[in-house]
Amino acid sequence: MEGCPLKEGLEEILNRCSHLMSKKGYHGTSMRDLAKATGYSLSGLYNYFKSKDELLFLINLHGFSAISTTLRGMLESVVEPEARLYAVIYNHIRYFLAHMGEMRVLMLGTQNLDVEKSSTINGLKEDYRIQVQSIVDEVYSAKTGKRLSRKDLEKKTMLLFGMMNWVFGWYSPRSHGPADDLIEDIYSLFLRGLLVGRSKLSEADDVRRIYEANKTKIFLAEVN
């Protein structure tokens, strides 16, 4: 399914539906809402998808296929490991910022899809994760001459995804500067952290003791 062409007009419909669903939520959005947002009649919209479940599937299919296919094309022309890492971050952030509504929907997960559709999307997500993880592995090996354990490689890869994915929840060009600066920040922070490794804070044990002494008060305060 990856890279398959969309039915004419479907991409614009997905964009508008994603925008609406990102505001009202999956369960808060009706087919009539979607028809109004896209300018189609209900019957016209059914020519593209038969239910909200199918719409959610198509949004996920389009998003994960597009971001993965674009990255694969970029990597064919980028050789150096650090440049390949930059390509991963650049592609991910640029796609997210150009499709903010879609990204918010993708972050909802696939719990509302049937087993077959969920399996398809999870397969695309896993393929993309493996793509990115292989680049993290390349960079670490090239810069240190060592290999990360499977556990550490997966953990560091997911930390990178955490930095990139949460952008949709807070980033604003007006408040935080241009996208290229954001990309540079993520690249620099992740690369330095990847290569430096863990830093042992001398006061870490003190912090843990303070937490243990105060956690009940903190939790009670949150409940009240």
ChimeraX attribute file (.defattr): number of C-alpha atoms within 10 A of each C-alpha:
attribute: neighborCount
match mode: 1-to-1
recipient: residues
	/A:1	9
	/A:2	12
	/A:3	14
	/A:4	10
	/A:5	10
	/A:6	10
	/A:7	8
	/A:8	9
	/A:9	9
	/A:10	16
	/A:11	15
	/A:12	11
	/A:13	21
	/A:14	23
	/A:15	17
	/A:16	19
	/A:17	26
	/A:18	26
	/A:19	21
	/A:20	21
	/A:21	22
	/A:22	21
	/A:23	13
	/A:24	13
	/A:25	15
	/A:26	17
	/A:27	9
	/A:28	11
	/A:29	16
	/A:30	15
	/A:31	17
	/A:32	13
	/A:33	16
	/A:34	23
	/A:35	19
	/A:36	14
	/A:37	14
	/A:38	17
	/A:39	13
	/A:40	14
	/A:41	13
	/A:42	15
	/A:43	10
	/A:44	11
	/A:45	20
	/A:46	13
	/A:47	9
	/A:48	17
	/A:49	15
	/A:50	13
	/A:51	13
	/A:52	18
	/A:53	16
	/A:54	16
	/A:55	19
	/A:56	26
	/A:57	22
	/A:58	19
	/A:59	22
	/A:60	28
	/A:61	22
	/A:62	21
	/A:63	22
	/A:64	22
	/A:65	20
	/A:66	16
	/A:67	19
	/A:68	23
	/A:69	13
	/A:70	15
	/A:71	20
	/A:72	15
	/A:73	10
	/A:74	15
	/A:75	17
	/A:76	9
	/A:77	9
	/A:78	14
	/A:79	10
	/A:80	13
	/A:81	19
	/A:82	19
	/A:83	14
	/A:84	22
	/A:85	23
	/A:86	20
	/A:87	20
	/A:88	24
	/A:89	23
	/A:90	21
	/A:91	16
	/A:92	19
	/A:93	22
	/A:94	14
	/A:95	17
	/A:96	21
	/A:97	17
	/A:98	10
	/A:99	16
	/A:100	18
	/A:101	21
	/A:102	26
	/A:103	25
	/A:104	21
	/A:105	23
	/A:106	19
	/A:107	13
	/A:108	14
	/A:109	14
	/A:110	19
	/A:111	8
	/A:112	16
	/A:113	17
	/A:114	12
	/A:115	10
	/A:116	9
	/A:117	19
	/A:118	17
	/A:119	13
	/A:120	15
	/A:121	22
	/A:122	17
	/A:123	13
	/A:124	20
	/A:125	18
	/A:126	13
	/A:127	15
	/A:128	19
	/A:129	16
	/A:130	14
	/A:131	15
	/A:132	22
	/A:133	20
	/A:134	15
	/A:135	21
	/A:136	26
	/A:137	21
	/A:138	18
	/A:139	21
	/A:140	19
	/A:141	15
	/A:142	14
	/A:143	12
	/A:144	10
	/A:145	9
	/A:146	10
	/A:147	14
	/A:148	13
	/A:149	10
	/A:150	10
	/A:151	8
	/A:152	11
	/A:153	18
	/A:154	18
	/A:155	13
	/A:156	19
	/A:157	20
	/A:158	15
	/A:159	13
	/A:160	21
	/A:161	16
	/A:162	11
	/A:163	14
	/A:164	20
	/A:165	16
	/A:166	14
	/A:167	16
	/A:168	17
	/A:169	10
	/A:170	8
	/A:171	15
	/A:172	13
	/A:173	11
	/A:174	7
	/A:175	8
	/A:176	11
	/A:177	11
	/A:178	12
	/A:179	16
	/A:180	12
	/A:181	12
	/A:182	19
	/A:183	19
	/A:184	14
	/A:185	12
	/A:186	18
	/A:187	22
	/A:188	13
	/A:189	12
	/A:190	19
	/A:191	18
	/A:192	10
	/A:193	13
	/A:194	18
	/A:195	13
	/A:196	10
	/A:197	8
	/A:198	8
	/A:199	7
	/A:200	7
	/A:201	9
	/A:202	8
	/A:203	8
	/A:204	10
	/A:205	10
	/A:206	11
	/A:207	12
	/A:208	11
	/A:209	10
	/A:210	11
	/A:211	13
	/A:212	11
	/A:213	11
	/A:214	11
	/A:215	11
	/A:216	11
	/A:217	12
	/A:218	12
	/A:219	10
	/A:220	9
	/A:221	9
	/A:222	8
	/A:223	7
	/A:224	6
